[in-house]
Amino acid sequence: MLTKLILRIAATATLLASVAMAQPKPKSQKEVDALMAIQSAVDPDARIAAVENLLTRFADTEYKSFALFVAAASAQQKNDFEKMVVYSERTLEADPKNFQAMLMLAGGIAQRTREFDLDREEKLGRAEKFAKQALEVLKTAPKPNPQLTDEQWAAGKKDSESEAHTALGQAAMVRKKFDVAAAEFKLAIDLAAAPDPATMVRLANVYNQMNKPDDAIAVLDKMNAITDLHPAVKSAATGERATSVKLKGTAKP
């Protein structure tokens, strides 16, 4: 997920770099400067401040939804869930078809919902709603950048679909609907050009919950080819493998 977030922010910078030539057009050089300040921001806080500066100075900017999504992604980068939700919802107010904001909300809400939360079903319902809306919008979503080839855009849409199915899998997992969660996580992994290691660990966990340790180990073995695993993901994978071995009742070299 962090890798995808970094790619989103990198894509944002690329789009901003060509903003003077893109449609819609900024209305003045000062607006261009405010947009470029978002690109040149050195950290999430500075990026959010630059977004707020743009929206304050240019309330009628045609880049409102774009800027708000940058702020949402920046809030997610700094693990500020509340701000991520606020900026994502504002993004959707400005652009009801912004599937990236939908995916951010779906994943964030599902990941933070726990089994015994009193408002569990309300939160999971929202997460599922956003995930399914994103899948629907993606069916007819136009290229965000005309320079993308059809193949690149098709691959990008599949990665986004993968995120939606990951969120649906997380919601099913909280409800302990392990068969549904396994199907969603497996689909998410199959769709992604580069499967998210965290989703692979979640799938292994679901297989262990279903008493299918061989399937769990098979998923974890595929992670061996992934370099630069995040320490937390690597630790979780090690724990799941230990659980799988225990379930099998045999030691694995």
C-alpha positions as CSV (number, residue, x, y, z in Angstrom):
1,M,0.0,0.0,0.0
2,L,2.8,2.4,0.8
3,T,4.4,1.7,-2.6
4,K,1.1,2.5,-4.3
5,L,0.8,5.7,-2.3
6,I,4.3,6.8,-3.4
7,L,3.4,6.1,-7.0
8,R,0.3,8.2,-6.6
9,I,2.2,11.1,-5.3
10,A,4.8,10.7,-8.1
11,A,2.1,10.7,-10.6
12,T,0.7,13.8,-9.0
13,A,4.0,15.6,-9.4
14,T,4.2,14.5,-13.1
15,L,0.7,15.9,-13.8
16,L,1.5,19.1,-12.0
17,A,4.7,19.6,-14.0
18,S,2.6,19.7,-17.2
19,V,-0.2,21.7,-15.7
20,A,0.4,24.8,-17.9
21,M,-0.2,22.7,-21.0
22,A,-3.0,20.5,-19.7
23,Q,-6.7,20.9,-19.7
24,P,-8.3,22.5,-17.7
25,K,-6.2,25.7,-17.8
26,P,-5.0,27.8,-14.8
27,K,-6.5,31.3,-15.0
28,S,-3.3,33.1,-14.2
29,Q,0.4,32.7,-13.6
30,K,-0.2,33.1,-9.9
31,E,-2.4,30.1,-10.0
32,V,0.2,28.2,-11.9
33,D,2.7,29.2,-9.2
34,A,0.4,27.9,-6.5
35,L,0.0,24.6,-8.3
36,M,3.7,24.2,-8.7
37,A,4.2,24.9,-5.0
38,I,2.2,21.7,-4.4
39,Q,4.7,19.8,-6.6
40,S,7.8,21.3,-5.0
41,A,6.6,20.7,-1.4
42,V,9.2,18.6,0.4
43,D,6.9,16.7,2.9
44,P,3.2,15.8,3.4
45,D,2.6,18.8,5.8
46,A,4.1,21.3,3.3
47,R,2.1,19.7,0.5
48,I,-1.2,20.0,2.5
49,A,-0.4,23.6,3.3
50,A,0.3,24.3,-0.4
51,V,-3.1,22.8,-1.3
52,E,-4.9,24.9,1.3
53,N,-3.1,28.0,-0.1
54,L,-4.3,27.2,-3.6
55,L,-7.9,26.7,-2.5
56,T,-7.9,29.8,-0.3
57,R,-6.4,32.1,-3.0
58,F,-8.2,30.5,-6.0
59,A,-11.6,29.3,-4.7
60,D,-12.8,28.8,-8.3
61,T,-9.7,26.8,-9.4
62,E,-10.6,24.0,-11.9
63,Y,-8.0,21.9,-10.1
64,K,-10.0,21.7,-6.9
65,S,-10.7,18.0,-6.9
66,F,-7.1,17.3,-8.0
67,A,-5.6,19.4,-5.2
68,L,-7.9,17.9,-2.6
69,F,-6.9,14.4,-3.6
70,V,-3.2,15.4,-3.2
71,A,-4.0,16.5,0.3
72,A,-5.8,13.3,1.0
73,A,-2.9,11.2,-0.2
74,S,-0.5,13.3,1.8
75,A,-2.6,12.9,5.0
76,Q,-2.6,9.1,4.4
77,Q,1.2,9.2,3.9
78,K,1.6,10.7,7.4
79,N,-1.0,8.2,8.9
80,D,-3.5,10.9,9.7
81,F,-6.7,8.9,9.1
82,E,-9.1,11.7,10.1
83,K,-7.6,14.2,7.7
84,M,-7.5,11.6,5.0
85,V,-11.2,11.0,5.4
86,V,-12.0,14.7,5.4
87,Y,-9.9,15.5,2.3
88,S,-11.1,12.3,0.4
89,E,-14.8,13.2,1.1
90,R,-14.1,16.8,-0.1
91,T,-12.5,15.3,-3.2
92,L,-15.7,13.4,-3.9
93,E,-17.8,16.5,-3.4
94,A,-15.8,18.2,-6.1
95,D,-15.6,15.1,-8.3
96,P,-18.1,12.3,-7.5
97,K,-16.3,10.0,-9.9
98,N,-12.8,10.2,-8.3
99,F,-12.2,6.5,-7.9
100,Q,-8.8,7.0,-6.2
101,A,-10.5,8.9,-3.3
102,M,-13.1,6.1,-3.1
103,L,-10.3,3.5,-2.9
104,M,-8.5,5.5,-0.2
105,L,-11.6,5.7,1.9
106,A,-12.5,2.0,1.3
107,G,-9.1,0.7,2.3
108,G,-8.6,3.1,5.2
109,I,-12.0,2.5,6.8
110,A,-11.9,-1.3,6.3
111,Q,-8.4,-1.5,7.8
112,R,-9.3,0.5,10.9
113,T,-12.5,-1.4,11.7
114,R,-12.4,-4.0,14.4
115,E,-14.6,-7.0,15.1
116,F,-16.2,-5.7,18.3
117,D,-16.6,-2.0,17.3
118,L,-20.1,-0.9,18.2
119,D,-20.4,0.8,14.8
120,R,-18.7,-2.1,12.9
121,E,-21.4,-2.7,10.4
122,E,-21.9,1.0,9.6
123,K,-18.1,1.4,8.9
124,L,-17.8,-1.8,6.9
125,G,-20.9,-0.8,4.9
126,R,-19.2,2.5,4.0
127,A,-16.0,0.7,3.1
128,E,-17.8,-1.7,0.8
129,K,-19.9,1.1,-0.7
130,F,-16.8,3.0,-1.7
131,A,-15.0,-0.1,-3.0
132,K,-18.0,-1.1,-5.2
133,Q,-18.5,2.5,-6.4
134,A,-14.8,2.6,-7.5
135,L,-15.2,-0.7,-9.4
136,E,-18.2,0.7,-11.2
137,V,-16.5,4.0,-12.1
138,L,-13.5,2.2,-13.3
139,K,-15.5,0.4,-16.0
140,T,-15.8,3.6,-18.0
141,A,-13.1,5.8,-16.5
142,P,-11.2,7.8,-19.1
143,K,-7.4,8.0,-19.1
144,P,-6.2,10.5,-16.5
145,N,-3.3,11.4,-18.8
146,P,-3.6,11.2,-22.6
147,Q,0.0,10.2,-22.8
148,L,-0.8,6.8,-21.3
149,T,-1.0,4.0,-23.7
150,D,-4.1,1.8,-23.8
151,E,-2.0,-1.0,-22.3
152,Q,-0.7,1.2,-19.4
153,W,-4.2,2.4,-18.6
154,A,-5.6,-1.1,-18.6
155,A,-2.8,-2.2,-16.2
156,G,-3.5,0.9,-14.0
157,K,-7.2,0.1,-13.9
158,K,-6.4,-3.5,-12.8
159,D,-4.2,-2.2,-10.0
160,S,-7.0,0.0,-8.8
161,E,-9.5,-2.9,-9.0
162,S,-7.0,-4.9,-6.9
163,E,-7.2,-2.2,-4.2
164,A,-11.0,-2.4,-4.2
165,H,-11.0,-6.1,-3.8
166,T,-8.4,-5.9,-1.0
167,A,-10.8,-3.5,0.9
168,L,-13.7,-5.9,0.3
169,G,-11.5,-8.8,1.6
170,Q,-10.6,-6.8,4.7
171,A,-14.3,-6.1,5.4
172,A,-15.2,-9.8,5.0
173,M,-12.3,-10.7,7.3
174,V,-13.6,-8.5,10.1
175,R,-16.9,-10.3,9.8
176,K,-15.0,-13.7,9.9
177,K,-16.4,-14.6,6.4
178,F,-13.1,-16.3,5.6
179,D,-14.3,-17.9,2.3
180,V,-15.3,-14.5,1.0
181,A,-12.2,-12.8,2.3
182,A,-10.0,-15.5,0.6
183,A,-11.7,-15.1,-2.7
184,E,-11.4,-11.2,-2.6
185,F,-7.7,-11.3,-1.5
186,K,-6.8,-13.9,-4.2
187,L,-8.5,-11.8,-6.8
188,A,-6.7,-8.7,-5.6
189,I,-3.3,-10.5,-5.9
190,D,-4.1,-11.9,-9.3
191,L,-5.2,-8.5,-10.7
192,A,-2.2,-6.5,-9.5
193,A,0.9,-6.1,-11.7
194,A,3.0,-6.3,-8.6
195,P,1.0,-8.0,-5.8
196,D,0.9,-6.1,-2.4
197,P,2.9,-8.3,0.1
198,A,0.6,-7.2,2.9
199,T,-2.4,-8.6,0.9
200,M,-0.5,-11.8,0.5
201,V,0.1,-12.1,4.2
202,R,-3.6,-11.4,4.8
203,L,-4.5,-14.2,2.4
204,A,-2.2,-16.6,4.2
205,N,-3.8,-15.6,7.5
206,V,-7.3,-16.3,6.1
207,Y,-6.1,-19.7,4.9
208,N,-4.8,-20.5,8.4
209,Q,-8.1,-19.4,9.8
210,M,-9.7,-21.9,7.4
211,N,-7.3,-24.6,8.5
212,K,-5.6,-24.7,5.1
213,P,-1.9,-24.4,6.1
214,D,-0.6,-25.8,2.8
215,D,-2.4,-23.0,0.9
216,A,-1.1,-20.4,3.4
217,I,2.5,-21.7,2.9
218,A,2.1,-21.6,-0.9
219,V,1.2,-18.0,-0.7
220,L,4.0,-17.1,1.6
221,D,6.5,-19.0,-0.6
222,K,5.7,-16.6,-3.4
223,M,6.8,-13.7,-1.3
224,N,10.4,-15.1,-1.4
225,A,10.8,-13.5,-4.8
226,I,9.9,-10.0,-3.5
227,T,12.9,-7.9,-2.5
228,D,12.9,-5.1,0.0
229,L,10.0,-6.3,2.1
230,H,8.9,-3.9,4.8
231,P,10.1,-5.2,8.2
232,A,6.6,-5.2,9.6
233,V,5.3,-7.3,6.6
234,K,8.3,-9.6,6.8
235,S,7.6,-10.2,10.5
236,A,3.9,-10.8,9.9
237,A,4.8,-13.3,7.2
238,T,7.2,-15.1,9.5
239,G,4.4,-15.3,12.1
240,E,1.9,-16.7,9.7
241,R,4.4,-19.3,8.5
242,A,4.9,-20.4,12.1
243,T,1.2,-20.8,12.5
244,S,0.9,-22.8,9.3
245,V,3.7,-25.2,10.4
246,K,1.9,-25.6,13.7
247,L,-1.3,-26.4,12.0
248,K,0.4,-29.0,9.8
249,G,1.9,-30.5,12.9
250,T,5.3,-30.9,11.3
251,A,8.5,-28.8,11.4
252,K,9.5,-27.1,8.2
253,P,13.3,-26.6,7.5
